[in-house]
Amino acid sequence: MKIIDLARTLTNVVNNNQFAGQYGNELALEKEVYNILKNTINKELHLSDKDLDKLIISHGETKEEKERWSKTKVWQDVIIAGCRNTSDIVVKLLDKETIAVQIKYAKGRITTAIQTVVGQCIIASLRHPVVIGLVFSKYAIKDSKKDEFVNLVNMLERHNIFLIVKKI
């Protein structure tokens, strides 16, 4: 499976998923997104749990997971003007292609979160061939602004950046 096709599948699954939990912070959302990605990749690629754990990397909870996360920074970080951009989750396929995932939990204005994630995604795209940006908010995009948002999504997709804004 091509990495772009996998990214589209992952994006569709996340977009169609019902996020029903109460999320106190971005890390709680990251854990749920991680599990969704892991289950979807397992269905698509039929890999063992051990192989999946090597392919899908996040901050982690155990000492081993955190060490694995730290070791990835060599090949996943992007540094611009001395500022480091590290994605929340990275999927590294066996052929070494990567999908970076940026997650933002908007507790306030949704537009600020969208701007932040889009900027992070553009920076991540300098190193990763495909990027997924996820914004979760208790607010939806206003109907009067949906056309503008669709234009943004379409423009980003031309650069292999997939953006989802999801009301939870």
Secondary structure, 3 states (H helix, E strand, C coil): CCHHHHHHHHHHHHHHCCCCCCCCCHHHHHHHHHHHHHHHHHHHHCCCHHHHHHHEEECCCCHHHHHHHHHHHHHHCEEECCEEECCCEEEECCCCCEEEEEEEEECCCHHHHHHHHHHHHHHHCCCCCEEEEEEEECCCCCHHHHHHHHHHHHHHHCCCEEEEEEEC
